[in-house]
Amino acid sequence: MSFRILIATDNHLGFLEKDAVRADDSFVAFREILALAVARRVDFVLLGGDLFHDNRPSRKTLHKTITLLRQFCMGDKPCEFDFVSAQDESFKDAFATVNYQDPNYNVSIPIFSIHGNHDDPSGDGDLCALDLLSAAGLVNYFGRAEAVDDIRISPMLLTKESGVKLAIYGLGNVRDERLYRTFVGKKVRMLRPAEDKEEWFNIFVIHQNRVKRGPTNYIPESFLPDFLHLVIWGHEHDCLIDLEQNDEKGFYISQPGSSVATSLSEGEMIPKHVGILEIHPDKQFKIEKVQLKTVRPFVMDDIVLADCKGLSSRKVDDKRVEQVLVEKVEEMIETARNMWLEGNPEEPEDSFPKPLIRLRVDYSSFTTLNPQRFGQKFVDRVANVKDILLFHRKRASTNADKKSNVNFDIPVDLPEKLDKFQVQDLVDEFLAAQSLEILPENGIGEAVRLFVEKEDKDAITEFASSFRHLAASLIIFCLSFVAESLNRTRVSLEKAPPDVIYDEDNLMKQISKEKKEAVAEISEESAKVFGNTKRAIAARSNGSADESEGNSATEQTAATVKRARATKTAGAKAKTTVKPATRKRATNAGSKRKKRDESSDETSDNDASALRPDDDDENDVVAESPRLSRRDPAPSTAPQYVRYLA
């Protein structure tokens, strides 16, 4: 009996979930994949990363995903293979158990998955969405590196009664430049079974750049060890699922590609497939590629306006240009319809979904049209009406371009400093030159990092909202003082003599005087409140500060506002009874008290500070061999490991 495994990568669940037309595309394709796993009676599903499109998927996306996993992966079908390696070496959650062996679950089709660059661990707790599914017992999350500068990979060892031995290695996404440097430094190590290590069929699941996009911004195939038999390569969306052999190392590579088009590029236009991998006892294997039928059809084409009949660059007719483009889009829609009917012959013609259409227009010597206005002509027939047209023109080559076309042999260690430089460093450098009074610099830097690197669109909003109530307290404080100042001015004018009330100049002088006194009092009291607010913010932004400190600062702010209101009310009453000579002496005494209060406030404000602990480098300890599984009947029959130095 052979292993039957369904392999897929880059499902991107939740992609464009707010789009009116394409919101369910990723879930429709994933449903088809799981239904195919049930129909083909596979042993398990192996995913190569980017199960989710966002680092923090929405509740709607998580709900749909959990619903599909429970619908297709739970049941009474027995799992006819044994997990014989130490499970806590592969699964780093609190349970450290493969889900189909958990007595609390009835799993019929286990799913094993690594993380990709879209759904990698980050934030508080260094967790990802796969950690949630793993804790819920729905997905077996493996391939997470504990230290990216010293990577140690233990395989999942699976066996069948027929004698098939399968070792699955996995490595979730690591930034390509850093992983490249780790491979060059011989710091990526794979452990192999010490007993009968040549009898195991070795699979490696990886999610990195396969195409060279920079000197070190990819992982060369030659970096991988030659004891591997098959590499499942994720991250690249081009569907190249057919087996390709590496001539240097001898292993085969399968690149399933994405199951949903996340960009309007040529690679996404290739028909989407998943693979049914069969592994026999003699280590012979094959992949049957199965085309996904529910994927929205995608057609891309090019047109050069200068080559179209009836168009002249000397006398440009925009209506004629628009007519030519409309006719071309109509042809592409018909091509998409034929593709759909050919792949779904049993489906009725009215089930044809709105296709994705991309027409790249070379408009050299012509003018462009409004792409969105043009797309409104196909609003009921095309899924991407806002970006059907892509205008471009050929750039004439110059002598400068020819001179700059020079190939540089860049040393491997040259980009190391740039590799360590992150977006947060730029933000911290910018904020260091500013004088922020309310929001903490470290919080802003972390929010911007999540927004840029993890595409967390709510990071900055959530950071600002966490301090919203403190800003509201300042606003309420200022408004209360303004209201009390107006009321005091009204009382003062009611008791003023007639020559002040009925003389416009005297009246304005009296109001101006009251205004200056109010501004001075507001400045004095706001300094106290502002100091307490800054201490509360410092306590909140500092991870070591406890909640009681923030609460006490907030209570002090409220007490200061209350005390200020009582003082001003008593002062307004005193003004109605004090004689002119007494008023002068009271004012002088009050100014002296203000100076003493201001000096004490400055001293108390200087006491508030936030401490940032230094990050100490930790030495990662690599065990000589993983521990054995708790489920092994006897230590003598359980496989041992030896270290493999890549």
C-alpha positions as semicolon CSV with decimal commas, in nm:
position;residue;x (nm);y (nm);z (nm)
1;M;0,000;0,000;0,000
2;S;0,145;0,338;-0,103
3;F;0,118;0,685;0,046
4;R;-0,134;0,912;-0,127
5;I;-0,082;1,279;-0,048
6;L;-0,256;1,587;-0,184
7;I;-0,007;1,873;-0,223
8;A;-0,103;2,240;-0,262
9;T;0,047;2,578;-0,180
10;D;-0,049;2,946;-0,154
11;N;-0,424;2,923;-0,095
12;H;-0,439;3,288;0,027
13;L;-0,767;3,250;0,211
14;G;-0,934;3,587;0,263
15;F;-0,789;3,752;-0,047
16;L;-1,010;4,048;-0,149
17;E;-1,271;3,942;0,105
18;K;-1,436;4,286;0,080
19;D;-1,466;4,279;-0,299
20;A;-1,825;4,244;-0,414
21;V;-1,738;3,995;-0,692
22;R;-1,417;3,816;-0,591
23;A;-1,465;3,788;-0,213
24;D;-1,522;3,409;-0,214
25;D;-1,273;3,308;-0,484
26;S;-1,010;3,178;-0,241
27;F;-1,265;2,980;-0,038
28;V;-1,430;2,828;-0,347
29;A;-1,092;2,695;-0,464
30;F;-1,001;2,569;-0,115
31;R;-1,336;2,392;-0,088
32;E;-1,264;2,217;-0,418
33;I;-0,920;2,111;-0,290
34;L;-1,062;1,959;0,029
35;A;-1,345;1,791;-0,163
36;L;-1,086;1,644;-0,398
37;A;-0,892;1,508;-0,099
38;V;-1,205;1,331;0,024
39;A;-1,295;1,195;-0,320
40;R;-0,944;1,062;-0,388
41;R;-0,916;0,915;-0,035
42;V;-0,573;1,062;0,029
43;D;-0,386;0,987;0,351
44;F;-0,329;1,355;0,429
45;V;-0,298;1,703;0,278
46;L;0,041;1,876;0,264
47;L;0,035;2,257;0,228
48;G;0,337;2,467;0,137
49;G;0,260;2,797;0,313
50;D;0,043;3,109;0,275
51;L;-0,276;2,937;0,377
52;F;-0,402;3,286;0,465
53;H;-0,350;3,602;0,265
54;D;-0,322;3,835;0,566
55;N;-0,099;3,808;0,868
56;R;-0,403;3,874;1,086
57;P;-0,702;3,723;0,903
58;S;-1,044;3,861;0,987
59;R;-1,300;3,676;1,195
60;K;-1,500;3,618;0,877
61;T;-1,202;3,448;0,712
62;L;-1,123;3,237;1,019
63;H;-1,488;3,134;1,051
64;K;-1,508;3,020;0,688
65;T;-1,178;2,834;0,715
66;I;-1,272;2,651;1,034
67;T;-1,609;2,560;0,884
68;L;-1,444;2,404;0,576
69;L;-1,189;2,213;0,783
70;R;-1,456;2,065;1,007
71;Q;-1,676;1,981;0,709
72;F;-1,415;1,792;0,507
73;C;-1,143;1,680;0,750
74;M;-1,349;1,531;1,034
75;G;-1,505;1,189;1,008
76;D;-1,485;0,816;1,076
77;K;-1,235;0,728;0,801
78;P;-0,928;0,576;0,973
79;C;-0,582;0,721;0,913
80;E;-0,382;0,423;0,789
81;F;-0,031;0,540;0,873
82;D;0,179;0,574;1,188
83;F;0,355;0,883;1,319
84;V;0,673;0,733;1,468
85;S;0,895;1,033;1,548
86;A;0,889;1,247;1,862
87;Q;0,587;1,469;1,811
88;D;0,707;1,751;2,033
89;E;1,003;1,794;1,798
90;S;0,767;1,879;1,512
91;F;0,474;2,053;1,683
92;K;0,559;2,340;1,915
93;D;0,214;2,404;2,061
94;A;0,103;2,321;2,414
95;F;-0,034;1,979;2,316
96;A;0,254;1,857;2,092
97;T;0,035;1,588;1,939
98;V;-0,059;1,516;1,580
99;N;-0,431;1,582;1,564
100;Y;-0,545;1,247;1,425
101;Q;-0,397;1,071;1,732
102;D;-0,565;1,308;1,976
103;P;-0,844;1,111;2,152
104;N;-1,058;1,425;2,168
105;Y;-1,087;1,454;1,789
106;N;-1,209;1,231;1,510
107;V;-0,989;1,336;1,218
108;S;-1,023;1,154;0,887
109;I;-0,786;1,364;0,671
110;P;-0,501;1,534;0,858
111;I;-0,358;1,858;0,719
112;F;0,012;1,939;0,762
113;S;0,121;2,294;0,682
114;I;0,415;2,532;0,716
115;H;0,371;2,909;0,731
116;G;0,448;3,145;0,443
117;N;0,549;3,508;0,418
118;H;0,186;3,626;0,435
119;D;0,086;3,436;0,750
120;D;0,415;3,415;0,940
121;P;0,441;3,456;1,320
122;S;0,462;3,814;1,452
123;G;0,339;4,050;1,721
124;D;0,270;3,978;2,084
125;G;0,349;3,614;2,158
126;D;0,509;3,565;1,815
127;L;0,201;3,378;1,693
128;C;0,035;3,331;1,356
129;A;-0,306;3,219;1,236
130;L;-0,181;2,861;1,199
131;D;-0,112;2,858;1,574
132;L;-0,484;2,914;1,631
133;L;-0,581;2,628;1,399
134;S;-0,317;2,406;1,559
135;A;-0,441;2,477;1,912
136;A;-0,793;2,400;1,793
137;G;-0,678;2,061;1,657
138;L;-0,766;2,139;1,295
139;V;-0,419;2,174;1,137
140;N;-0,078;2,026;1,217
141;Y;0,155;2,327;1,203
142;F;0,521;2,235;1,157
143;G;0,843;2,378;1,014
144;R;0,885;2,674;1,247
145;A;1,250;2,768;1,306
146;E;1,331;2,857;1,664
147;A;1,638;3,062;1,564
148;V;1,674;3,200;1,212
149;D;2,054;3,225;1,237
150;D;2,099;2,861;1,343
151;I;1,828;2,642;1,193
152;R;1,783;2,281;1,296
153;I;1,517;2,079;1,113
154;S;1,381;1,752;1,248
155;P;1,167;1,542;1,014
156;M;0,821;1,401;1,071
157;L;0,860;1,025;1,028
158;L;0,556;0,841;0,888
159;T;0,530;0,472;0,808
160;K;0,280;0,226;0,663
161;E;0,238;-0,145;0,713
162;S;0,340;-0,200;0,351
163;G;0,689;-0,080;0,439
164;V;0,678;0,275;0,301
165;K;0,890;0,507;0,513
166;L;0,835;0,879;0,468
167;A;1,042;1,163;0,622
168;I;0,892;1,511;0,579
169;Y;1,113;1,813;0,645
170;G;0,959;2,158;0,661
171;L;1,086;2,514;0,689
172;G;0,844;2,805;0,717
173;N;0,926;3,131;0,545
174;V;1,235;3,322;0,659
175;R;1,347;3,646;0,499
176;D;1,538;3,536;0,189
177;E;1,849;3,746;0,251
178;R;1,886;3,614;0,604
179;L;1,822;3,251;0,508
180;Y;2,069;3,285;0,222
181;R;2,335;3,399;0,467
182;T;2,245;3,116;0,707
183;F;2,289;2,858;0,431
184;V;2,625;3,009;0,333
185;G;2,737;2,995;0,696
186;K;2,653;2,623;0,714
187;K;2,396;2,694;0,985
188;V;2,103;2,503;0,831
189;R;2,114;2,146;0,960
190;M;1,880;1,858;0,885
191;L;1,858;1,553;1,108
192;R;1,833;1,210;0,950
193;P;1,730;0,877;1,106
194;A;2,039;0,688;1,219
195;E;1,875;0,351;1,158
196;D;1,814;0,256;0,793
197;K;1,848;0,617;0,685
198;E;1,870;0,519;0,319
199;E;1,528;0,351;0,329
200;W;1,340;0,675;0,396
201;F;1,178;0,880;0,122
202;N;1,270;1,240;0,203
203;I;1,042;1,535;0,122
204;F;1,132;1,896;0,192
205;V;0,859;2,166;0,203
206;I;0,991;2,521;0,162
207;H;0,836;2,864;0,109
208;Q;1,097;3,101;-0,038
209;N;1,190;3,283;-0,358
210;R;1,297;3,031;-0,617
211;V;1,358;3,288;-0,890
212;K;1,660;3,513;-0,841
213;R;1,529;3,860;-0,756
214;G;1,856;3,997;-0,622
215;P;2,206;3,888;-0,524
216;T;2,080;3,712;-0,209
217;N;1,704;3,753;-0,243
218;Y;1,638;3,389;-0,329
219;I;1,741;3,038;-0,228
220;P;1,945;2,851;-0,491
221;E;1,846;2,489;-0,541
222;S;2,212;2,395;-0,496
223;F;2,189;2,494;-0,128
224;L;1,959;2,200;-0,053
225;P;2,111;1,864;0,050
226;D;2,137;1,582;-0,201
227;F;1,975;1,316;0,018
228;L;1,633;1,469;-0,061
229;H;1,407;1,298;-0,312
230;L;1,137;1,562;-0,360
231;V;1,110;1,935;-0,284
232;I;0,765;2,098;-0,261
233;W;0,833;2,463;-0,339
234;G;0,584;2,726;-0,225
235;H;0,569;3,104;-0,260
236;E;0,604;3,110;-0,639
237;H;0,254;3,142;-0,789
238;D;0,337;3,003;-1,134
239;C;0,194;2,654;-1,153
240;L;0,493;2,433;-1,247
241;I;0,369;2,120;-1,074
242;D;0,532;1,876;-1,317
243;L;0,845;1,716;-1,174
244;E;1,172;1,891;-1,259
245;Q;1,501;1,724;-1,171
246;N;1,799;1,919;-1,042
247;D;2,094;1,789;-1,241
248;E;2,349;1,881;-0,974
249;K;2,181;1,730;-0,667
250;G;1,953;1,473;-0,829
251;F;1,632;1,553;-0,639
252;Y;1,304;1,654;-0,803
253;I;1,113;1,979;-0,754
254;S;0,739;2,037;-0,779
255;Q;0,599;2,390;-0,768
256;P;0,218;2,367;-0,737
257;G;0,163;2,745;-0,748
258;S;-0,129;2,935;-0,602
259;S;-0,491;2,825;-0,606
260;V;-0,624;3,181;-0,655
261;A;-0,495;3,468;-0,867
262;T;-0,370;3,743;-0,636
263;S;-0,225;3,960;-0,914
264;L;-0,294;4,023;-1,281
265;S;0,036;3,883;-1,407
266;E;0,141;3,624;-1,663
267;G;0,229;3,368;-1,397
268;E;-0,123;3,375;-1,255
269;M;-0,267;3,310;-1,601
270;I;-0,133;2,953;-1,604
271;P;-0,416;2,708;-1,521
272;K;-0,427;2,622;-1,150
273;H;-0,351;2,265;-1,040
274;V;-0,296;2,058;-0,729
275;G;-0,109;1,730;-0,716
276;I;-0,184;1,377;-0,596
277;L;0,151;1,237;-0,487
278;E;0,191;0,857;-0,470
279;I;0,494;0,703;-0,297
280;H;0,556;0,329;-0,324
281;P;0,763;0,097;-0,099
282;D;1,052;0,092;-0,347
283;K;1,067;0,476;-0,326
284;Q;0,921;0,511;-0,672
285;F;0,682;0,805;-0,689
286;K;0,470;1,008;-0,927
287;I;0,252;1,319;-0,918
288;E;-0,084;1,329;-1,086
289;K;-0,174;1,692;-1,152
290;V;-0,542;1,777;-1,120
291;Q;-0,671;2,103;-1,264
292;L;-0,900;2,310;-1,041
293;K;-1,230;2,368;-1,215
294;T;-1,378;2,638;-0,995
295;V;-1,098;2,892;-1,042
296;R;-1,214;3,214;-1,207
297;P;-1,084;3,222;-1,570
298;F;-0,810;3,474;-1,640
299;V;-0,707;3,601;-1,984
300;M;-0,423;3,845;-2,053
301;D;-0,324;3,991;-2,389
302;D;-0,129;4,278;-2,546
303;I;-0,220;4,535;-2,810
304;V;-0,009;4,802;-2,983
305;L;-0,221;5,094;-3,096
306;A;0,030;5,194;-3,361
307;D;-0,019;4,856;-3,533
308;C;-0,402;4,869;-3,537
309;K;-0,570;4,939;-3,868
310;G;-0,769;5,260;-3,884
311;L;-0,567;5,436;-3,613
312;S;-0,321;5,714;-3,689
313;S;-0,088;5,886;-3,444
314;R;-0,102;6,204;-3,654
315;K;-0,474;6,244;-3,605
316;V;-0,573;6,078;-3,281
317;D;-0,942;5,985;-3,253
318;D;-1,020;5,890;-2,891
319;K;-1,356;5,738;-2,984
320;R;-1,195;5,517;-3,244
321;V;-0,924;5,411;-2,997
322;E;-1,191;5,324;-2,740
323;Q;-1,383;5,124;-3,000
324;V;-1,071;4,921;-3,087
325;L;-1,007;4,843;-2,721
326;V;-1,371;4,744;-2,662
327;E;-1,357;4,500;-2,953
328;K;-1,036;4,348;-2,816
329;V;-1,184;4,303;-2,468
330;E;-1,491;4,136;-2,622
331;E;-1,261;3,883;-2,791
332;M;-1,085;3,815;-2,460
333;I;-1,417;3,759;-2,280
334;E;-1,516;3,506;-2,546
335;T;-1,179;3,332;-2,506
336;A;-1,236;3,308;-2,130
337;R;-1,583;3,163;-2,190
338;N;-1,443;2,891;-2,417
339;M;-1,175;2,806;-2,159
340;W;-1,441;2,769;-1,889
341;L;-1,671;2,551;-2,097
342;E;-1,380;2,332;-2,205
343;G;-1,277;2,270;-1,844
344;N;-1,636;2,232;-1,719
345;P;-1,826;2,051;-1,994
346;E;-2,095;1,930;-1,754
347;E;-2,176;2,283;-1,633
348;P;-2,449;2,491;-1,803
349;E;-2,337;2,796;-2,001
350;D;-2,511;3,039;-1,766
351;S;-2,277;2,924;-1,484
352;F;-1,985;3,100;-1,655
353;P;-1,839;3,337;-1,390
354;K;-1,718;3,687;-1,460
355;P;-1,361;3,643;-1,588
356;L;-1,046;3,837;-1,506
357;I;-0,938;4,039;-1,808
358;R;-0,608;4,220;-1,844
359;L;-0,525;4,410;-2,164
360;R;-0,181;4,570;-2,177
361;V;-0,196;4,866;-2,417
362;D;0,112;5,015;-2,582
363;Y;-0,006;5,372;-2,643
364;S;0,316;5,515;-2,788
365;S;0,230;5,831;-2,991
366;F;-0,130;5,810;-2,862
367;T;-0,315;5,938;-2,556
368;T;-0,456;5,725;-2,274
369;L;-0,815;5,667;-2,168
370;N;-0,961;5,662;-1,819
371;P;-0,933;5,291;-1,721
372;Q;-1,211;5,307;-1,461
373;R;-1,453;5,482;-1,695
374;F;-1,367;5,228;-1,965
375;G;-1,432;4,941;-1,723
376;Q;-1,788;5,057;-1,656
377;K;-1,880;4,925;-2,001
378;F;-1,818;4,571;-1,869
379;V;-1,942;4,604;-1,513
380;D;-2,178;4,305;-1,554
381;R;-1,937;4,091;-1,753
382;V;-1,586;4,129;-1,603
383;A;-1,473;4,078;-1,244
384;N;-1,197;4,342;-1,239
385;V;-1,366;4,641;-1,404
386;K;-1,131;4,896;-1,241
387;D;-0,810;4,764;-1,393
388;I;-0,891;4,598;-1,723
389;L;-0,656;4,827;-1,913
390;L;-0,287;4,872;-1,835
391;F;-0,131;5,151;-2,041
392;H;0,241;5,153;-2,109
393;R;0,477;5,268;-2,378
394;K;0,816;5,155;-2,491
395;R;1,102;5,349;-2,344
396;A;1,365;5,446;-2,594
397;S;1,707;5,311;-2,505
398;T;1,979;5,566;-2,439
399;N;2,355;5,558;-2,411
400;A;2,321;5,596;-2,035
401;D;2,115;5,276;-2,019
402;K;2,381;5,088;-2,216
403;K;2,657;5,213;-1,990
404;S;2,464;5,122;-1,677
405;N;2,403;4,768;-1,797
406;V;2,702;4,626;-1,611
407;N;2,708;4,301;-1,418
408;F;2,864;4,337;-1,074
409;D;2,991;4,041;-0,877
410;I;2,869;4,141;-0,530
411;P;3,031;3,955;-0,238
412;V;2,793;3,759;-0,018
413;D;2,879;3,950;0,297
414;L;2,846;4,297;0,141
415;P;2,466;4,339;0,184
416;E;2,477;4,218;0,545
417;K;2,441;4,567;0,693
418;L;2,153;4,648;0,461
419;D;1,993;4,316;0,546
420;K;1,985;4,408;0,916
421;F;1,837;4,751;0,846
422;Q;1,460;4,751;0,882
423;V;1,173;4,992;0,834
424;Q;1,144;5,036;1,209
425;D;1,501;5,170;1,214
426;L;1,398;5,450;0,979
427;V;1,096;5,531;1,192
428;D;1,300;5,535;1,513
429;E;1,561;5,760;1,354
430;F;1,292;6,002;1,239
431;L;1,112;6,008;1,575
432;A;1,439;6,061;1,760
433;A;1,471;6,397;1,586
434;Q;1,119;6,498;1,692
435;S;0,987;6,614;2,029
436;L;0,679;6,401;2,090
437;E;0,480;6,500;2,397
438;I;0,184;6,260;2,398
439;L;0,238;5,936;2,201
440;P;0,540;5,713;2,285
441;E;0,804;5,669;2,014
442;N;0,850;5,293;2,064
443;G;0,477;5,231;2,016
444;I;0,465;5,430;1,694
445;G;0,768;5,245;1,557
446;E;0,617;4,904;1,625
447;A;0,282;5,006;1,471
448;V;0,452;5,128;1,151
449;R;0,657;4,806;1,130
450;L;0,345;4,590;1,146
451;F;0,174;4,814;0,889
452;V;0,462;4,791;0,638
453;E;0,610;4,443;0,686
454;K;0,299;4,246;0,785
455;E;0,041;4,448;0,588
456;D;-0,154;4,496;0,910
457;K;-0,389;4,774;0,802
458;D;-0,528;4,822;1,153
459;A;-0,197;4,847;1,342
460;I;-0,175;5,228;1,345
461;T;-0,548;5,270;1,412
462;E;-0,539;5,032;1,709
463;F;-0,231;5,204;1,849
464;A;-0,395;5,546;1,832
465;S;-0,725;5,423;1,976
466;S;-0,546;5,282;2,282
467;F;-0,467;5,639;2,390
468;R;-0,795;5,793;2,281
469;H;-0,948;5,806;2,629
470;L;-0,645;5,992;2,764
471;A;-0,676;6,255;2,493
472;A;-1,048;6,280;2,572
473;S;-0,970;6,356;2,937
474;L;-0,752;6,648;2,830
475;I;-1,026;6,784;2,605
476;I;-1,288;6,757;2,881
477;F;-1,052;6,933;3,121
478;C;-1,001;7,228;2,884
479;L;-1,371;7,258;2,804
480;S;-1,463;7,259;3,174
481;F;-1,223;7,544;3,238
482;V;-1,360;7,743;2,945
483;A;-1,715;7,700;3,072
484;E;-1,618;7,806;3,426
485;S;-1,428;8,107;3,289
486;L;-1,731;8,226;3,094
487;N;-1,953;8,182;3,397
488;R;-1,711;8,378;3,617
489;T;-1,694;8,659;3,361
490;R;-2,075;8,679;3,357
491;V;-2,093;8,701;3,738
492;S;-1,823;8,968;3,745
493;L;-1,999;9,182;3,486
494;E;-2,331;9,157;3,669
495;K;-2,173;9,321;3,975
496;A;-1,976;9,583;3,780
497;P;-2,077;9,952;3,804
498;P;-2,289;10,109;3,526
499;D;-1,997;10,308;3,381
500;V;-1,830;9,975;3,295
501;I;-2,135;9,802;3,151
502;Y;-2,263;10,085;2,934
503;D;-1,921;10,207;2,815
504;E;-1,799;9,987;2,529
505;D;-1,428;10,057;2,587
506;N;-1,448;9,986;2,961
507;L;-1,653;9,674;2,893
508;M;-1,394;9,535;2,650
509;K;-1,113;9,612;2,896
510;Q;-1,296;9,424;3,171
511;I;-1,358;9,120;2,945
512;S;-0,994;9,122;2,830
513;K;-0,879;9,126;3,190
514;E;-1,101;8,831;3,281
515;K;-0,976;8,646;2,973
516;K;-0,608;8,688;3,067
517;E;-0,672;8,560;3,418
518;A;-0,857;8,257;3,284
519;V;-0,580;8,173;3,036
520;A;-0,319;8,193;3,311
521;E;-0,520;7,964;3,537
522;I;-0,582;7,713;3,257
523;S;-0,209;7,704;3,174
524;E;-0,121;7,639;3,537
525;E;-0,371;7,359;3,594
526;S;-0,319;7,200;3,251
527;A;0,051;7,162;3,331
528;K;-0,046;6,946;3,629
529;V;-0,295;6,737;3,430
530;F;-0,055;6,707;3,136
531;G;0,219;6,578;3,364
532;N;-0,008;6,309;3,508
533;T;-0,122;6,214;3,157
534;K;0,236;6,173;3,036
535;R;0,311;5,948;3,331
536;A;0,004;5,737;3,251
537;I;0,111;5,703;2,888
538;A;0,465;5,611;2,990
539;A;0,329;5,344;3,223
540;R;0,110;5,205;2,944
541;S;0,379;5,201;2,676
542;N;0,638;5,045;2,911
543;G;0,595;4,668;2,909
544;S;0,729;4,631;3,265
545;A;0,484;4,881;3,417
546;D;0,184;4,723;3,581
547;E;-0,175;4,826;3,541
548;S;-0,198;4,982;3,888
549;E;0,050;5,256;3,797
550;G;-0,154;5,359;3,493
551;N;-0,473;5,357;3,696
552;S;-0,319;5,568;3,973
553;A;-0,200;5,826;3,720
554;T;-0,546;5,844;3,568
555;E;-0,700;5,884;3,914
556;Q;-0,455;6,164;3,992
557;T;-0,559;6,340;3,671
558;A;-0,926;6,317;3,764
559;A;-0,851;6,440;4,117
560;T;-0,660;6,738;3,981
561;V;-0,952;6,836;3,756
562;K;-1,194;6,803;4,048
563;R;-0,969;7,007;4,278
564;A;-0,929;7,275;4,012
565;R;-1,304;7,306;3,968
566;A;-1,355;7,347;4,345
567;T;-1,081;7,609;4,364
568;K;-1,226;7,813;4,080
569;T;-1,578;7,797;4,225
570;A;-1,453;7,923;4,563
571;G;-1,256;8,195;4,388
572;A;-1,562;8,316;4,199
573;K;-1,755;8,347;4,528
574;A;-1,468;8,531;4,699
575;K;-1,455;8,795;4,427
576;T;-1,803;8,919;4,511
577;T;-1,708;9,011;4,876
578;V;-1,343;9,120;4,874
579;K;-1,275;9,495;4,884
580;P;-1,039;9,657;4,626
581;A;-0,743;9,681;4,869
582;T;-0,795;9,327;4,992
583;R;-0,830;9,200;4,629
584;K;-0,482;9,337;4,549
585;R;-0,322;9,164;4,847
586;A;-0,501;8,839;4,765
587;T;-0,381;8,852;4,405
588;N;-0,019;8,895;4,517
589;A;-0,048;8,605;4,758
590;G;-0,207;8,393;4,484
591;S;0,079;8,466;4,242
592;K;0,332;8,352;4,505
593;R;0,143;8,026;4,551
594;K;0,140;7,978;4,173
595;K;0,519;8,007;4,157
596;R;0,562;7,750;4,434
597;D;0,317;7,511;4,259
598;E;0,491;7,551;3,923
599;S;0,832;7,468;4,072
600;S;0,692;7,155;4,242
601;D;0,520;7,046;3,918
602;E;0,843;7,072;3,720
603;T;1,018;6,852;3,976
604;S;0,744;6,589;3,965
605;D;0,736;6,584;3,583
606;N;1,109;6,512;3,566
607;D;1,057;6,196;3,772
608;A;0,857;6,024;3,492
609;S;1,077;5,814;3,267
610;A;1,054;5,487;3,071
611;L;1,326;5,224;3,088
612;R;1,404;5,002;2,789
613;P;1,581;4,680;2,873
614;D;1,869;4,579;2,649
615;D;1,822;4,277;2,427
616;D;2,080;4,012;2,514
617;D;2,180;3,754;2,258
618;E;2,099;3,403;2,362
619;N;2,306;3,103;2,269
620;D;2,089;2,841;2,103
621;V;2,161;2,490;2,228
622;V;2,121;2,216;1,968
623;A;2,040;1,874;2,106
624;E;2,233;1,580;1,977
625;S;1,914;1,399;1,881
626;P;1,538;1,449;1,920
627;R;1,356;1,257;2,186
628;L;1,152;0,954;2,098
629;S;0,777;0,957;2,065
630;R;0,575;0,879;2,377
631;R;0,371;0,639;2,165
632;D;0,660;0,413;2,066
633;P;0,615;0,061;2,211
634;A;0,986;0,008;2,280
635;P;1,295;0,226;2,258
636;S;1,480;-0,039;2,060
637;T;1,237;-0,018;1,765
638;A;1,200;0,361;1,758
639;P;1,416;0,549;1,503
640;Q;1,715;0,749;1,621
641;Y;1,848;1,068;1,463
642;V;2,187;1,192;1,358
643;R;2,276;1,548;1,271
644;Y;2,314;1,640;0,904
645;L;2,527;1,945;0,823
646;A;2,400;2,114;0,506
